[in-house]
Amino acid sequence: MKGVSVSLIYGNINDVQLGVSVGAYNITEQLHGFQFGLINYAHNNRKIFRLTPFFNFNLRNKPKLPRSD
């Protein structure tokens, strides 16, 4: 996902997120931006910051995008 994603009922579930996500719950493997919601999970954050309420962010790592040959 690249850009802005808004989902209030089902939530946002992404492999790689580049941008802003707003939803009841947000789950991603690689977060490179911000998440706003009741439950926010980013697998590439430090262990203490992976699961947070209300907001989550990661601005320190560059994304590892799949190659498109």
N, CA, C and O atoms as a GROMACS GRO file, in nm:
protein
  276
    1MET      N    1   0.085  -0.116   0.000
    1MET     CA    2   0.000   0.000   0.000
    1MET      C    3   0.090   0.123   0.000
    1MET      O    4   0.184   0.132   0.079
    2LYS      N    5   0.060   0.214  -0.087
    2LYS     CA    6   0.137   0.338  -0.097
    2LYS      C    7   0.038   0.453  -0.102
    2LYS      O    8  -0.048   0.458  -0.189
    3GLY      N    9   0.052   0.547  -0.007
    3GLY     CA   10  -0.038   0.661  -0.002
    3GLY      C   11  -0.121   0.662   0.125
    3GLY      O   12  -0.068   0.641   0.234
    4VAL      N   13  -0.251   0.687   0.111
    4VAL     CA   14  -0.342   0.696   0.225
    4VAL      C   15  -0.447   0.586   0.214
    4VAL      O   16  -0.506   0.565   0.108
    5SER      N   17  -0.470   0.515   0.326
    5SER     CA   18  -0.571   0.410   0.331
    5SER      C   19  -0.663   0.437   0.449
    5SER      O   20  -0.616   0.455   0.562
    6VAL      N   21  -0.794   0.439   0.423
    6VAL     CA   22  -0.893   0.463   0.529
    6VAL      C   23  -0.995   0.351   0.526
    6VAL      O   24  -1.056   0.324   0.423
    7SER      N   25  -1.012   0.285   0.640
    7SER     CA   26  -1.110   0.177   0.652
    7SER      C   27  -1.154   0.170   0.797
    7SER      O   28  -1.075   0.136   0.885
    8LEU      N   29  -1.279   0.202   0.823
    8LEU     CA   30  -1.326   0.208   0.961
    8LEU      C   31  -1.392   0.079   1.008
    8LEU      O   32  -1.403   0.058   1.129
    9ILE      N   33  -1.436  -0.007   0.919
    9ILE     CA   34  -1.506  -0.128   0.960
    9ILE      C   35  -1.413  -0.249   0.959
    9ILE      O   36  -1.401  -0.317   1.061
   10TYR      N   37  -1.348  -0.277   0.848
   10TYR     CA   38  -1.269  -0.398   0.835
   10TYR      C   39  -1.123  -0.382   0.874
   10TYR      O   40  -1.057  -0.483   0.901
   11GLY      N   41  -1.071  -0.264   0.878
   11GLY     CA   42  -0.931  -0.242   0.912
   11GLY      C   43  -0.842  -0.251   0.789
   11GLY      O   44  -0.888  -0.280   0.679
   12ASN      N   45  -0.714  -0.225   0.810
   12ASN     CA   46  -0.616  -0.224   0.703
   12ASN      C   47  -0.512  -0.331   0.731
   12ASN      O   48  -0.447  -0.330   0.836
   13ILE      N   49  -0.495  -0.424   0.638
   13ILE     CA   50  -0.397  -0.530   0.651
   13ILE      C   51  -0.309  -0.524   0.526
   13ILE      O   52  -0.358  -0.543   0.414
   14ASN      N   53  -0.178  -0.499   0.545
   14ASN     CA   54  -0.085  -0.481   0.434
   14ASN      C   55   0.045  -0.554   0.460
   14ASN      O   56   0.083  -0.577   0.575
   15ASP      N   57   0.114  -0.592   0.352
   15ASP     CA   58   0.249  -0.645   0.365
   15ASP      C   59   0.349  -0.532   0.384
   15ASP      O   60   0.429  -0.534   0.478
   16VAL      N   61   0.344  -0.433   0.296
   16VAL     CA   62   0.432  -0.316   0.303
   16VAL      C   63   0.344  -0.193   0.298
   16VAL      O   64   0.259  -0.179   0.210
   17GLN      N   65   0.365  -0.103   0.392
   17GLN     CA   66   0.286   0.020   0.398
   17GLN      C   67   0.378   0.140   0.391
   17GLN      O   68   0.468   0.156   0.474
   18LEU      N   69   0.356   0.224   0.291
   18LEU     CA   70   0.430   0.349   0.272
   18LEU      C   71   0.328   0.462   0.275
   18LEU      O   72   0.265   0.491   0.173
   19GLY      N   73   0.312   0.526   0.388
   19GLY     CA   74   0.216   0.635   0.397
   19GLY      C   75   0.137   0.630   0.525
   19GLY      O   76   0.188   0.593   0.631
   20VAL      N   77   0.010   0.669   0.516
   20VAL     CA   78  -0.078   0.683   0.632
   20VAL      C   79  -0.194   0.585   0.622
   20VAL      O   80  -0.254   0.568   0.516
   21SER      N   81  -0.223   0.519   0.734
   21SER     CA   82  -0.333   0.424   0.741
   21SER      C   83  -0.423   0.462   0.858
   21SER      O   84  -0.374   0.480   0.970
   22VAL      N   85  -0.554   0.472   0.833
   22VAL     CA   86  -0.651   0.506   0.937
   22VAL      C   87  -0.757   0.398   0.938
   22VAL      O   88  -0.820   0.372   0.835
   23GLY      N   89  -0.778   0.333   1.053
   23GLY     CA   90  -0.877   0.227   1.061
   23GLY      C   91  -0.896   0.182   1.204
   23GLY      O   92  -0.823   0.223   1.294
   24ALA      N   93  -0.994   0.096   1.226
   24ALA     CA   94  -1.017   0.041   1.360
   24ALA      C   95  -0.895  -0.040   1.403
   24ALA      O   96  -0.850  -0.030   1.517
   25TYR      N   97  -0.840  -0.121   1.309
   25TYR     CA   98  -0.715  -0.190   1.336
   25TYR      C   99  -0.630  -0.187   1.210
   25TYR      O  100  -0.681  -0.195   1.098
   26ASN      N  101  -0.500  -0.175   1.230
   26ASN     CA  102  -0.404  -0.166   1.121
   26ASN      C  103  -0.294  -0.267   1.146
   26ASN      O  104  -0.232  -0.267   1.253
   27ILE      N  105  -0.269  -0.354   1.049
   27ILE     CA  106  -0.168  -0.459   1.063
   27ILE      C  107  -0.080  -0.455   0.939
   27ILE      O  108  -0.130  -0.455   0.826
   28THR      N  109   0.052  -0.451   0.959
   28THR     CA  110   0.146  -0.452   0.847
   28THR      C  111   0.276  -0.519   0.887
   28THR      O  112   0.317  -0.515   1.003
   29GLU      N  113   0.342  -0.581   0.789
   29GLU     CA  114   0.473  -0.642   0.812
   29GLU      C  115   0.582  -0.535   0.812
   29GLU      O  116   0.670  -0.536   0.897
   30GLN      N  117   0.576  -0.444   0.716
   30GLN     CA  118   0.675  -0.337   0.705
   30GLN      C  119   0.603  -0.203   0.704
   30GLN      O  120   0.536  -0.168   0.607
   31LEU      N  121   0.618  -0.129   0.811
   31LEU     CA  122   0.557   0.004   0.823
   31LEU      C  123   0.663   0.110   0.794
   31LEU      O  124   0.771   0.109   0.853
   32HIS      N  125   0.631   0.200   0.702
   32HIS     CA  126   0.716   0.314   0.670
   32HIS      C  127   0.623   0.435   0.658
   32HIS      O  128   0.596   0.484   0.549
   33GLY      N  129   0.576   0.482   0.772
   33GLY     CA  130   0.479   0.590   0.777
   33GLY      C  131   0.406   0.588   0.910
   33GLY      O  132   0.466   0.563   1.014
   34PHE      N  133   0.275   0.615   0.906
   34PHE     CA  134   0.195   0.629   1.027
   34PHE      C  135   0.070   0.542   1.022
   34PHE      O  136   0.014   0.518   0.915
   35GLN      N  137   0.027   0.494   1.138
   35GLN     CA  138  -0.099   0.422   1.154
   35GLN      C  139  -0.179   0.491   1.265
   35GLN      O  140  -0.124   0.525   1.370
   36PHE      N  141  -0.308   0.511   1.242
   36PHE     CA  142  -0.398   0.568   1.341
   36PHE      C  143  -0.518   0.477   1.355
   36PHE      O  144  -0.585   0.448   1.256
   37GLY      N  145  -0.546   0.429   1.477
   37GLY     CA  146  -0.660   0.341   1.500
   37GLY      C  147  -0.660   0.288   1.643
   37GLY      O  148  -0.577   0.328   1.724
   38LEU      N  149  -0.754   0.199   1.672
   38LEU     CA  150  -0.762   0.142   1.807
   38LEU      C  151  -0.650   0.043   1.833
   38LEU      O  152  -0.593   0.040   1.942
   39ILE      N  153  -0.618  -0.040   1.733
   39ILE     CA  154  -0.510  -0.139   1.744
   39ILE      C  155  -0.418  -0.121   1.623
   39ILE      O  156  -0.464  -0.123   1.509
   40ASN      N  157  -0.289  -0.105   1.648
   40ASN     CA  158  -0.192  -0.084   1.542
   40ASN      C  159  -0.075  -0.178   1.562
   40ASN      O  160  -0.014  -0.182   1.669
   41TYR      N  161  -0.043  -0.257   1.457
   41TYR     CA  162   0.066  -0.353   1.466
   41TYR      C  163   0.160  -0.335   1.347
   41TYR      O  164   0.117  -0.332   1.232
   42ALA      N  165   0.289  -0.321   1.377
   42ALA     CA  166   0.393  -0.311   1.273
   42ALA      C  167   0.505  -0.407   1.310
   42ALA      O  168   0.574  -0.386   1.410
   43HIS      N  169   0.522  -0.511   1.231
   43HIS     CA  170   0.619  -0.616   1.264
   43HIS      C  171   0.763  -0.567   1.262
   43HIS      O  172   0.847  -0.620   1.334
   44ASN      N  173   0.796  -0.467   1.181
   44ASN     CA  174   0.934  -0.421   1.173
   44ASN      C  175   0.971  -0.316   1.278
   44ASN      O  176   1.085  -0.268   1.277
   45ASN      N  177   0.881  -0.281   1.367
   45ASN     CA  178   0.915  -0.192   1.478
   45ASN      C  179   0.987  -0.270   1.588
   45ASN      O  180   0.986  -0.393   1.590
   46ARG      N  181   1.050  -0.197   1.679
   46ARG     CA  182   1.111  -0.261   1.795
   46ARG      C  183   1.003  -0.334   1.873
   46ARG      O  184   0.886  -0.295   1.870
   47LYS      N  185   1.043  -0.438   1.944
   47LYS     CA  186   0.947  -0.526   2.010
   47LYS      C  187   0.846  -0.451   2.098
   47LYS      O  188   0.728  -0.484   2.095
   48ILE      N  189   0.891  -0.355   2.173
   48ILE     CA  190   0.801  -0.282   2.264
   48ILE      C  191   0.701  -0.194   2.189
   48ILE      O  192   0.595  -0.161   2.242
   49PHE      N  193   0.734  -0.155   2.065
   49PHE     CA  194   0.647  -0.065   1.987
   49PHE      C  195   0.572  -0.135   1.875
   49PHE      O  196   0.510  -0.067   1.793
   50ARG      N  197   0.575  -0.266   1.868
   50ARG     CA  198   0.505  -0.337   1.759
   50ARG      C  199   0.354  -0.324   1.769
   50ARG      O  200   0.288  -0.297   1.669
   51LEU      N  201   0.298  -0.344   1.886
   51LEU     CA  202   0.153  -0.339   1.906
   51LEU      C  203   0.122  -0.221   1.997
   51LEU      O  204   0.158  -0.221   2.114
   52THR      N  205   0.054  -0.120   1.942
   52THR     CA  206   0.024   0.000   2.020
   52THR      C  207  -0.121   0.044   1.997
   52THR      O  208  -0.177   0.020   1.890
   53PRO      N  209  -0.180   0.108   2.096
   53PRO     CA  210  -0.313   0.166   2.077
   53PRO      C  211  -0.303   0.308   2.020
   53PRO      O  212  -0.204   0.378   2.044
   54PHE      N  213  -0.403   0.350   1.947
   54PHE     CA  214  -0.424   0.486   1.897
   54PHE      C  215  -0.332   0.526   1.781
   54PHE      O  216  -0.384   0.575   1.681
   55PHE      N  217  -0.200   0.508   1.788
   55PHE     CA  218  -0.114   0.543   1.676
   55PHE      C  219   0.016   0.462   1.681
   55PHE      O  220   0.056   0.414   1.786
   56ASN      N  221   0.078   0.450   1.566
   56ASN     CA  222   0.205   0.380   1.553
   56ASN      C  223   0.278   0.442   1.435
   56ASN      O  224   0.213   0.488   1.340
   57PHE      N  225   0.410   0.445   1.437
   57PHE     CA  226   0.485   0.499   1.325
   57PHE      C  227   0.623   0.436   1.318
   57PHE      O  228   0.674   0.384   1.418
   58ASN      N  229   0.682   0.441   1.202
   58ASN     CA  230   0.818   0.396   1.179
   58ASN      C  231   0.874   0.480   1.065
   58ASN      O  232   0.823   0.477   0.954
   59LEU      N  233   0.979   0.554   1.095
   59LEU     CA  234   1.040   0.640   0.995
   59LEU      C  235   1.188   0.609   0.978
   59LEU      O  236   1.257   0.680   0.904
   60ARG      N  237   1.240   0.506   1.044
   60ARG     CA  238   1.384   0.483   1.047
   60ARG      C  239   1.436   0.386   0.944
   60ARG      O  240   1.554   0.393   0.911
   61ASN      N  241   1.357   0.296   0.892
   61ASN     CA  242   1.404   0.196   0.797
   61ASN      C  243   1.356   0.225   0.656
   61ASN      O  244   1.244   0.272   0.637
   62LYS      N  245   1.440   0.196   0.557
   62LYS     CA  246   1.397   0.208   0.418
   62LYS      C  247   1.320   0.082   0.380
   62LYS      O  248   1.356  -0.027   0.426
   63PRO      N  249   1.216   0.093   0.299
   63PRO     CA  250   1.136  -0.025   0.263
   63PRO      C  251   1.211  -0.121   0.174
   63PRO      O  252   1.293  -0.081   0.091
   64LYS      N  253   1.182  -0.249   0.192
   64LYS     CA  254   1.235  -0.355   0.105
   64LYS      C  255   1.121  -0.401   0.015
   64LYS      O  256   1.043  -0.490   0.050
   65LEU      N  257   1.112  -0.339  -0.101
   65LEU     CA  258   1.001  -0.368  -0.192
   65LEU      C  259   1.037  -0.487  -0.280
   65LEU      O  260   1.153  -0.506  -0.315
   66PRO      N  261   0.937  -0.567  -0.317
   66PRO     CA  262   0.963  -0.679  -0.408
   66PRO      C  263   1.003  -0.627  -0.547
   66PRO      O  264   0.954  -0.523  -0.592
   67ARG      N  265   1.091  -0.700  -0.612
   67ARG     CA  266   1.135  -0.661  -0.746
   67ARG      C  267   1.028  -0.691  -0.848
   67ARG      O  268   0.962  -0.794  -0.841
   68SER      N  269   1.012  -0.603  -0.942
   68SER     CA  270   0.915  -0.625  -1.050
   68SER      C  271   0.991  -0.630  -1.182
   68SER      O  272   1.011  -0.528  -1.247
   69ASP      N  273   1.033  -0.750  -1.221
   69ASP     CA  274   1.109  -0.768  -1.346
   69ASP      C  275   1.017  -0.800  -1.462
   69ASP      O  276   1.063  -0.818  -1.575
   0.00000   0.00000   0.00000
